[in-house]
């Protein structure tokens, strides 16, 4: 009975932390419904280029890079919990500012370059929140979770990301459904961004009721507090064993970023880069536009995006239920193969200018393969492979590279598509093949090991 209560407590803490993941998904996907309206209202109305369009669509990713890069400093200095509180505040401010950038702008009336800059500024603010949450939420979960269920609990964060995307797909569709293009381009996109304020406020409030992680408490010499949290999670006897292991790992190394060698950092960075270079965020950010290019009407393209969101949720659940049974490496390799099949097929169809249901099917194969593998498992590995003493900074480096890769892939997509759709999707297929080879040759299996046991891999 006591063990069940402990697990329920850990699940409760995890669900609060995963609201950071939900907002991560919500904030990055809200642009999918508003993207064409932003283009019409702020870009085409001023005769600006497709490069400005791509940069505006991806502007939040600049903030994500910043947030990811500073997450290690903040989480190490102020703790995982307070850093997540800051992320919640940034999400809330971004929701208000992105929806009505005129409020704090010196000009009124017709859209201008200045108004576009203010919109992008608020998107960057939200992006900083995303960067913080993307790095710190999985670390928080990884540091509180028992080894035997850590993979599933960290994978819940990816489920929350995808669920946040699915929720915002429904919200965007609900706002746009039955409305005129003129109304959506003038007002509808504002309500899409404003809707994020609700989950952001909930996240900030609930964080007041969760503890700091025991690993961070031990790192800052608050051993009694760490032991209390560990006892609540693991039971008294196991908690005493774990606190001894944690203190042992903290005393053996200097804490410099390369104290355990460069290989662990390189693996973390490459996991992050491959997760983005396979092209997943192109499918997520530009989904309605992709479906419209297949001949779907506005409302139908929004609904097809919702269908894709449901597929994403289903296959993320498959990853959650299998990650602690099959292991991390098999799922990643299987997913890479599935993504390669999907992207090479889409590339071929694009080359022959074949538009129809086949394209939708292969997009679903591609996204389903990602969601059961590289979506959740990358975050699991990033949260667990780094040793305790360098985890905050090492995760920050990996996540900063991830968002930089995300920005590069997302912002170059419109220009690449203008050059060649077949080449664009073929590139993502090639990256999927290379990702499988990388996992096979370089990534260690981490299933079932405590965070302290995993440190021994790098000591060797």
C-alpha positions in Angstrom: 0.0 0.0 0.0 2.8 2.4 1.0 4.6 1.7 -2.3 1.5 2.5 -4.3 1.2 5.8 -2.4 4.8 6.6 -3.2 4.3 6.0 -6.9 1.1 8.0 -6.9 3.0 10.9 -5.3 5.7 10.6 -8.0 3.1 10.5 -10.8 1.5 13.6 -9.3 4.8 15.5 -9.3 5.4 14.3 -12.8 2.0 15.6 -14.1 2.8 19.1 -12.7 6.2 19.1 -14.4 4.7 17.9 -17.6 2.6 21.0 -17.8 5.9 22.6 -18.9 5.9 20.1 -21.8 2.3 20.8 -22.6 3.1 24.5 -22.9 6.2 23.7 -24.9 3.9 21.9 -27.4 1.2 24.5 -27.2 3.5 27.5 -27.8 5.4 25.9 -30.7 2.3 24.6 -32.5 0.0 27.5 -32.0 1.8 29.1 -35.0 0.5 26.4 -37.3 -3.0 27.8 -37.2 -2.0 31.4 -37.1 0.9 31.3 -39.6 -1.1 32.2 -42.8 -2.9 35.0 -40.9 0.3 36.4 -39.6 1.7 36.3 -43.2 -1.4 38.2 -44.5 -1.7 40.7 -41.6 1.9 41.5 -40.8 4.0 40.4 -43.8 2.2 40.5 -47.2 0.4 43.7 -46.2 3.8 45.4 -46.2 5.2 43.6 -49.2 7.9 41.7 -47.2 9.8 38.6 -48.5 9.3 34.9 -47.9 12.5 35.0 -45.9 10.8 37.4 -43.4 7.8 35.0 -43.4 10.0 32.1 -42.5 11.9 34.0 -39.9 8.7 35.3 -38.3 7.2 31.8 -38.2 10.3 30.5 -36.5 11.0 33.6 -34.3 10.1 31.8 -31.1 12.9 29.4 -31.8 15.4 32.2 -31.2 14.0 32.5 -27.7 14.1 28.7 -27.4 17.9 28.7 -28.1 18.4 31.4 -25.5 16.2 29.6 -22.9 17.9 26.3 -23.6 21.4 27.9 -23.3 20.7 29.6 -20.0 18.6 26.8 -18.5 21.8 25.2 -17.0 22.9 28.3 -15.3 19.3 29.0 -13.9 18.6 25.4 -12.8 22.0 25.1 -11.2 21.8 28.4 -9.4 18.1 28.8 -8.5 16.9 25.1 -8.7 14.7 23.2 -11.1 11.5 24.3 -9.4 12.1 28.0 -9.4 13.4 27.9 -13.0 10.2 26.3 -14.1 8.2 29.0 -12.3 10.1 31.6 -14.4 9.2 29.6 -17.5 5.5 29.7 -16.6 5.7 33.5 -16.2 7.3 33.9 -19.6 4.6 31.7 -21.2 1.9 33.9 -19.7 3.5 37.2 -20.8 4.1 35.9 -24.3 0.4 34.8 -24.6 -0.8 38.3 -23.8 1.8 40.1 -25.9 1.7 38.0 -29.0 -2.1 38.3 -29.2 -2.1 42.1 -28.9 1.4 43.4 -29.6 -0.2 46.9 -30.1 -0.7 47.3 -26.3 2.9 48.3 -25.6 3.7 49.7 -29.0 4.0 53.4 -29.8 2.1 53.2 -33.1 -1.6 52.6 -33.8 -3.4 51.8 -37.0 -2.1 49.8 -39.9 0.5 47.1 -39.4 4.2 48.3 -39.6 7.7 47.0 -39.3 7.7 48.1 -35.7 4.6 46.1 -34.9 6.0 43.0 -36.6 9.1 43.4 -34.4 7.0 43.7 -31.2 5.2 40.5 -32.2 8.5 38.7 -32.8 9.8 40.0 -29.4 6.8 38.5 -27.6 7.3 35.2 -29.5 11.0 35.2 -28.4 9.9 35.8 -24.8 7.6 32.7 -25.1 10.4 30.9 -26.8 12.7 31.5 -23.8 10.0 29.8 -21.6 9.9 26.9 -24.0 13.7 26.6 -24.0 13.7 26.5 -20.2 10.8 24.1 -19.9 12.2 21.8 -22.6 15.4 21.4 -20.7 14.3 21.5 -17.1 11.0 19.6 -17.1 12.6 16.3 -18.2 15.5 16.9 -15.8 13.0 17.5 -12.9 11.1 14.3 -13.7 14.3 12.3 -14.3 15.7 13.4 -10.9 12.6 12.5 -8.9 11.7 9.2 -10.7 12.6 5.7 -9.5 14.8 3.9 -12.0 12.3 1.2 -12.9 9.7 3.7 -14.2 11.9 6.7 -15.1 11.6 6.0 -18.8 7.8 6.0 -18.7 7.6 9.1 -16.5 10.0 11.2 -18.6 8.2 10.0 -21.8 5.0 11.5 -20.2 6.7 14.8 -20.8 6.8 14.1 -24.6 3.1 13.0 -24.3 2.3 16.3 -22.8 4.2 18.1 -25.6 2.2 16.2 -28.2 -1.0 16.6 -26.2 -0.4 20.4 -26.0 0.0 20.4 -29.8 -3.2 18.4 -30.2 -5.1 20.8 -27.8 -4.0 23.8 -29.7 -4.9 22.2 -33.1 -8.4 21.8 -31.7 -8.4 25.4 -30.3 -7.1 26.8 -33.6 -9.7 24.8 -35.6 -12.5 25.8 -33.2 -11.6 29.5 -33.6 -11.3 29.3 -37.4 -14.2 27.0 -38.1 -17.0 28.8 -39.9 -15.3 32.2 -39.9 -14.3 34.3 -42.9 -10.7 34.6 -43.9 -10.9 38.3 -43.3 -12.0 37.8 -39.7 -9.3 35.2 -39.0 -6.6 37.4 -40.5 -7.7 40.4 -38.4 -8.8 38.8 -35.1 -8.8 35.0 -35.1 -5.0 34.6 -34.8 -5.1 36.9 -31.8 -7.4 34.5 -29.9 -5.2 31.6 -30.8 -2.2 33.1 -29.1 -4.2 34.5 -26.1 -5.6 31.0 -25.3 -2.2 30.0 -24.0 -2.5 32.2 -21.0 -4.9 29.7 -19.3 -2.5 26.7 -19.1 0.4 29.0 -18.4 -1.3 30.4 -15.3 -2.3 26.9 -14.1 1.3 25.7 -14.5 2.7 28.6 -12.4 0.1 28.1 -9.6 0.7 24.3 -9.3 4.5 24.7 -9.1 4.0 26.2 -5.6 2.9 22.8 -4.4 5.8 20.6 -5.6 9.2 20.1 -3.9 12.7 20.7 -5.3 14.4 17.6 -6.7 16.5 15.5 -4.3 19.5 15.5 -6.6 19.5 19.3 -6.6 18.9 19.5 -2.9 21.9 17.2 -2.3 24.0 19.2 -4.8 23.4 22.3 -2.6 24.1 20.5 0.6 20.5 20.3 1.8 20.8 16.6 2.6 18.0 16.4 5.1 15.5 18.0 2.7 16.8 15.6 -0.1 16.3 12.6 2.2 12.7 13.7 3.1 11.8 13.9 -0.6 13.5 10.6 -1.4 11.7 8.9 1.5 8.4 10.2 0.2 9.2 8.8 -3.3 11.1 5.6 -2.5 10.4 4.6 1.1 12.8 5.1 4.1 15.2 2.2 3.5 15.7 2.8 -0.2 16.0 6.6 0.3 19.0 6.1 2.6 20.8 4.0 0.0 20.1 6.5 -2.8 21.3 9.6 -0.8 24.6 7.8 -0.1 25.0 7.1 -3.8 24.1 10.7 -4.7 26.7 12.1 -2.3 29.3 9.7 -3.5 28.9 10.9 -7.1 29.1 14.5 -6.1 32.4 14.1 -4.2 34.3 12.2 -6.9 34.5 14.8 -9.7 35.3 18.5 -10.0 32.0 19.3 -11.8 33.7 20.8 -14.8 31.7 20.2 -18.0 34.3 17.7 -19.4 35.1 16.1 -16.1 33.6 12.8 -17.4 35.1 13.1 -20.9 33.8 14.7 -24.1 32.0 11.6 -25.4 28.9 12.0 -23.2 28.5 15.7 -24.2 29.0 14.8 -27.9 26.3 12.1 -27.7 23.9 14.4 -26.0 24.4 17.1 -28.6 24.1 14.7 -31.6 20.9 13.2 -30.1 19.5 16.8 -30.1 20.6 17.7 -33.6 19.4 14.5 -35.2 16.0 14.9 -33.5 15.6 18.1 -35.4 17.4 17.4 -38.7 15.0 14.6 -39.5 12.5 17.4 -40.2 9.7 16.8 -37.6 9.0 20.4 -36.8 8.5 21.2 -40.5 5.5 18.7 -40.4 4.3 20.3 -37.2 4.7 24.0 -37.9 3.5 23.9 -41.5 1.0 21.1 -41.3 -2.1 23.1 -42.5 -0.1 24.6 -45.4 1.2 21.1 -46.4 -2.4 19.7 -46.4 -3.7 22.8 -48.4 -0.9 22.2 -51.0 -2.5 18.7 -51.5 -5.7 20.4 -52.5 -7.6 20.5 -49.1 -9.7 23.5 -48.3 -9.0 25.7 -45.3 -11.3 23.9 -42.8 -10.3 20.5 -44.1 -6.6 21.2 -43.8 -7.2 22.2 -40.1 -9.1 19.0 -39.5 -6.4 16.9 -41.2 -3.9 18.6 -38.8 -6.1 17.5 -35.9 -6.1 13.9 -37.3 -2.3 14.0 -37.4 -2.3 15.3 -33.8 -4.3 12.3 -32.7 -1.9 9.9 -34.5 0.9 11.6 -32.6 -0.7 11.0 -29.3 -1.5 7.3 -30.0 2.1 6.5 -31.0 3.6 8.5 -28.1 1.6 6.3 -25.8 3.1 3.3 -27.5 6.6 4.7 -26.7 5.6 5.3 -23.1 4.4 1.7 -22.6 7.4 0.1 -24.2 10.4 2.3 -23.3 11.1 0.5 -20.0 10.5 -2.9 -21.6 12.2 -2.8 -25.0 14.8 -0.2 -24.1 15.9 3.1 -25.7 18.1 2.0 -28.5 15.7 -0.5 -30.3 12.9 2.1 -30.3 15.2 4.8 -31.8 16.5 2.6 -34.6 13.0 1.3 -35.5 11.7 4.9 -35.5 14.6 6.1 -37.7 13.8 3.4 -40.3 10.1 4.3 -40.3 10.9 8.0 -40.7 13.2 7.3 -43.6 10.5 5.3 -45.4 8.0 8.1 -44.9 10.3 10.9 -46.0 11.7 9.1 -49.1 8.2 8.2 -50.2 7.0 11.8 -49.8 10.1 13.0 -51.7 9.3 10.6 -54.6 5.6 11.7 -54.7 6.8 15.3 -54.7 9.2 14.7 -57.5 6.4 13.2 -59.7 4.0 15.9 -58.5 1.6 13.3 -57.2 -0.8 14.9 -54.7 -3.4 12.9 -52.8 -4.2 10.5 -50.0 -0.8 8.8 -50.4 1.0 11.9 -49.2 -1.1 12.1 -46.1 -0.5 8.4 -45.4 3.2 8.7 -45.6 3.2 11.9 -43.5 1.3 9.9 -40.8 3.9 7.0 -41.2 6.7 9.5 -40.7 5.2 11.4 -37.7 4.0 8.1 -36.1 7.6 6.7 -36.4 9.0 9.9 -34.8 6.4 9.9 -32.0 7.2 6.4 -30.9 10.9 6.9 -30.9 12.9 10.2 -31.3 10.1 12.3 -29.9 10.0 10.9 -26.3 13.2 8.8 -26.2 15.6 11.7 -27.0 14.3 13.5 -23.9 14.5 10.4 -21.8 18.2 9.9 -22.8 19.1 13.6 -22.3 17.5 13.6 -18.8 19.4 10.5 -17.7 22.8 10.1 -19.5 24.6 13.1 -17.9 26.2 12.7 -14.4 24.6 14.5 -11.5 27.3 17.1 -11.1 27.2 18.4 -14.7 23.6 17.5 -15.6 22.1 21.0 -15.5 24.8 22.5 -17.7 25.2 19.5 -20.0 21.4 19.4 -20.7 21.5 23.1 -21.4 24.2 22.6 -24.0 22.3 19.7 -25.7 19.0 21.6 -25.6 20.6 24.8 -27.0 22.0 22.8 -29.9 18.5 21.2 -30.3 16.8 24.6 -30.7 19.5 25.9 -33.0 19.0 22.9 -35.2 15.2 23.4 -35.0 15.5 27.0 -36.0 17.8 26.2 -38.9 15.5 23.5 -40.3 12.2 25.4 -39.7 13.4 28.8 -41.1 15.0 27.3 -44.2 12.0 25.1 -45.1 10.0 27.7 -47.2 13.2 28.6 -49.3 14.1 24.9 -49.7 10.6 24.1 -50.9 10.8 26.9 -53.5 13.9 25.2 -54.8 12.8 21.6 -54.7 10.2 19.7 -52.6 11.7 16.4 -53.6 15.2 17.5 -52.5 13.8 18.9 -49.2 12.0 15.7 -48.1 14.9 13.6 -49.4 17.3 15.5 -47.1 15.1 14.7 -44.1 15.0 11.0 -45.2 18.9 10.9 -45.4 19.1 12.4 -41.9 16.8 9.6 -40.7 19.2 7.0 -42.0 22.2 8.7 -40.4 20.4 8.9 -37.1 19.9 5.1 -37.1 23.6 4.6 -37.7 24.5 7.0 -34.9 22.3 5.3 -32.4 23.6 1.8 -33.4 27.2 2.8 -33.1 27.4 5.4 -30.3 24.4 5.5 -27.9 24.5 3.3 -24.8 21.4 1.5 -23.5 20.2 3.0 -20.2 17.1 0.9 -19.4 16.6 0.0 -15.7 19.8 1.8 -14.4 19.8 4.5 -11.6 21.2 7.9 -12.5 24.2 7.1 -10.3 24.8 3.7 -12.0 24.8 5.4 -15.4 27.7 7.6 -14.3 29.9 4.5 -14.2 29.5 4.2 -18.0 31.5 7.4 -18.4 34.0 6.7 -15.7 35.0 3.6 -17.7 
